[in-house]
Structures are given as structure tokens and as C-alpha cells.
Amino acid sequence: MAGRTDRASRLIKAPPAAVYRAFVDPQALVAWLPPAGMTGHIEHFEPKPGGRYRMTLTYDAPDRSTVGKSSEDADTVEGEFVRLAADSEVVQRFAFESDDPAFAGVMTMTWKLEPAADGTEVSIVCENVPEGISAEDHATGLASSLDNLAAYCEGRTG
């Protein structure tokens, strides 16, 4: 049975080319992608169609309400770039590592970058979200990542 589909979007006050660069530069990606309360580490990164990467997101202060899916304090994902269209689209497929089947699985994220009057409208569609990730937690995490992306691309700091 396929998981659900979640969506989020935000206006980023930066041109599409600047937003796109934040997806294909590993240092940029770990600066903005981890939601609030987490930090990221990239072990491998190949930004090309079919290219893979491995990222571990670690909770800054794990507690009972933020138990990691891969280990007690972290989530590790194997990512693959499915499609890269410069300045307009990034499609990624993620395999979540977890002993709990509710958190394991493969999710596809499609990021669309559309020029807007004040910058770039960034929309995310997440398909086949594992059932263990609550819709509320996922919405909060996506919003946090979009806020981080805006701050990164707009030259603001946390």
C-alpha cells in the first residue's frame, strides 16, 4: 500500500538560479534542509540524474518526543537524484533506514521552482510518505526546511 502525499510551498525572495544552487551544493543543503532542532551531515553527494547521496540528520537534543527513525537520535536517508532541471525542478527519491516498517520505505520529493514577481515560488510534493511520519510532524518539518531555505537564499541567518 502506498503512503500518503504531502505538500508545502513558500515564496523565496531570491531568483530561481540561486534557489536551485542551494539544492546541488552539499554545503548549502546541510545548511538549510535539516528542520529546526536537527543538524545534517552528508557522507556522499553526486548532484546529477542517477547520482546518489547519503545524509544523516541528528537531533540537537533528543528526548522521548523526538526519537529518531534510524537510531535513537538520528535519521539516515539514502537519496537519489531522479531528475535535475536547472533553475526549475529537483526530483529526489529517499530510502529511509529503519527497523520499524512504519518509518521505512522510499519517498519521492519533487521540488518545483517557479519564477514569481518577488522571487521564486518553491513547492514540494512528497509522495509515498511512510505512515510512521505523522502528517502534522511532516508539515512542521517541511515548513521549517522552507523557512531555512528562504533564510539561506535571502542572506538571512537564523
Secondary structure as a PSIPRED ss2 file (coil, helix, strand):
# PSIPRED VFORMAT (PSIPRED V4.0)

   1 M C   1.000  0.000  0.000
   2 A C   1.000  0.000  0.000
   3 G C   1.000  0.000  0.000
   4 R E   0.000  0.000  1.000
   5 T E   0.000  0.000  1.000
   6 D E   0.000  0.000  1.000
   7 R E   0.000  0.000  1.000
   8 A E   0.000  0.000  1.000
   9 S E   0.000  0.000  1.000
  10 R E   0.000  0.000  1.000
  11 L E   0.000  0.000  1.000
  12 I E   0.000  0.000  1.000
  13 K C   1.000  0.000  0.000
  14 A C   1.000  0.000  0.000
  15 P C   1.000  0.000  0.000
  16 P H   0.000  1.000  0.000
  17 A H   0.000  1.000  0.000
  18 A H   0.000  1.000  0.000
  19 V H   0.000  1.000  0.000
  20 Y H   0.000  1.000  0.000
  21 R H   0.000  1.000  0.000
  22 A H   0.000  1.000  0.000
  23 F H   0.000  1.000  0.000
  24 V H   0.000  1.000  0.000
  25 D C   1.000  0.000  0.000
  26 P H   0.000  1.000  0.000
  27 Q H   0.000  1.000  0.000
  28 A H   0.000  1.000  0.000
  29 L H   0.000  1.000  0.000
  30 V H   0.000  1.000  0.000
  31 A H   0.000  1.000  0.000
  32 W H   0.000  1.000  0.000
  33 L C   1.000  0.000  0.000
  34 P C   1.000  0.000  0.000
  35 P C   1.000  0.000  0.000
  36 A C   1.000  0.000  0.000
  37 G C   1.000  0.000  0.000
  38 M E   0.000  0.000  1.000
  39 T E   0.000  0.000  1.000
  40 G E   0.000  0.000  1.000
  41 H E   0.000  0.000  1.000
  42 I E   0.000  0.000  1.000
  43 E E   0.000  0.000  1.000
  44 H E   0.000  0.000  1.000
  45 F E   0.000  0.000  1.000
  46 E C   1.000  0.000  0.000
  47 P C   1.000  0.000  0.000
  48 K C   1.000  0.000  0.000
  49 P C   1.000  0.000  0.000
  50 G C   1.000  0.000  0.000
  51 G C   1.000  0.000  0.000
  52 R E   0.000  0.000  1.000
  53 Y E   0.000  0.000  1.000
  54 R E   0.000  0.000  1.000
  55 M E   0.000  0.000  1.000
  56 T E   0.000  0.000  1.000
  57 L E   0.000  0.000  1.000
  58 T E   0.000  0.000  1.000
  59 Y E   0.000  0.000  1.000
  60 D C   1.000  0.000  0.000
  61 A C   1.000  0.000  0.000
  62 P C   1.000  0.000  0.000
  63 D C   1.000  0.000  0.000
  64 R H   0.000  1.000  0.000
  65 S H   0.000  1.000  0.000
  66 T H   0.000  1.000  0.000
  67 V C   1.000  0.000  0.000
  68 G C   1.000  0.000  0.000
  69 K C   1.000  0.000  0.000
  70 S C   1.000  0.000  0.000
  71 S E   0.000  0.000  1.000
  72 E C   1.000  0.000  0.000
  73 D C   1.000  0.000  0.000
  74 A E   0.000  0.000  1.000
  75 D E   0.000  0.000  1.000
  76 T E   0.000  0.000  1.000
  77 V E   0.000  0.000  1.000
  78 E E   0.000  0.000  1.000
  79 G E   0.000  0.000  1.000
  80 E E   0.000  0.000  1.000
  81 F E   0.000  0.000  1.000
  82 V E   0.000  0.000  1.000
  83 R E   0.000  0.000  1.000
  84 L E   0.000  0.000  1.000
  85 A E   0.000  0.000  1.000
  86 A C   1.000  0.000  0.000
  87 D C   1.000  0.000  0.000
  88 S C   1.000  0.000  0.000
  89 E E   0.000  0.000  1.000
  90 V E   0.000  0.000  1.000
  91 V E   0.000  0.000  1.000
  92 Q E   0.000  0.000  1.000
  93 R E   0.000  0.000  1.000
  94 F E   0.000  0.000  1.000
  95 A E   0.000  0.000  1.000
  96 F E   0.000  0.000  1.000
  97 E C   1.000  0.000  0.000
  98 S C   1.000  0.000  0.000
  99 D C   1.000  0.000  0.000
 100 D C   1.000  0.000  0.000
 101 P C   1.000  0.000  0.000
 102 A C   1.000  0.000  0.000
 103 F C   1.000  0.000  0.000
 104 A C   1.000  0.000  0.000
 105 G E   0.000  0.000  1.000
 106 V E   0.000  0.000  1.000
 107 M E   0.000  0.000  1.000
 108 T E   0.000  0.000  1.000
 109 M E   0.000  0.000  1.000
 110 T E   0.000  0.000  1.000
 111 W E   0.000  0.000  1.000
 112 K E   0.000  0.000  1.000
 113 L E   0.000  0.000  1.000
 114 E E   0.000  0.000  1.000
 115 P E   0.000  0.000  1.000
 116 A E   0.000  0.000  1.000
 117 A C   1.000  0.000  0.000
 118 D C   1.000  0.000  0.000
 119 G E   0.000  0.000  1.000
 120 T E   0.000  0.000  1.000
 121 E E   0.000  0.000  1.000
 122 V E   0.000  0.000  1.000
 123 S E   0.000  0.000  1.000
 124 I E   0.000  0.000  1.000
 125 V E   0.000  0.000  1.000
 126 C E   0.000  0.000  1.000
 127 E E   0.000  0.000  1.000
 128 N E   0.000  0.000  1.000
 129 V E   0.000  0.000  1.000
 130 P C   1.000  0.000  0.000
 131 E C   1.000  0.000  0.000
 132 G C   1.000  0.000  0.000
 133 I C   1.000  0.000  0.000
 134 S C   1.000  0.000  0.000
 135 A H   0.000  1.000  0.000
 136 E H   0.000  1.000  0.000
 137 D H   0.000  1.000  0.000
 138 H H   0.000  1.000  0.000
 139 A H   0.000  1.000  0.000
 140 T H   0.000  1.000  0.000
 141 G H   0.000  1.000  0.000
 142 L H   0.000  1.000  0.000
 143 A H   0.000  1.000  0.000
 144 S H   0.000  1.000  0.000
 145 S H   0.000  1.000  0.000
 146 L H   0.000  1.000  0.000
 147 D H   0.000  1.000  0.000
 148 N H   0.000  1.000  0.000
 149 L H   0.000  1.000  0.000
 150 A H   0.000  1.000  0.000
 151 A H   0.000  1.000  0.000
 152 Y H   0.000  1.000  0.000
 153 C H   0.000  1.000  0.000
 154 E C   1.000  0.000  0.000
 155 G C   1.000  0.000  0.000
 156 R C   1.000  0.000  0.000
 157 T C   1.000  0.000  0.000
 158 G C   1.000  0.000  0.000
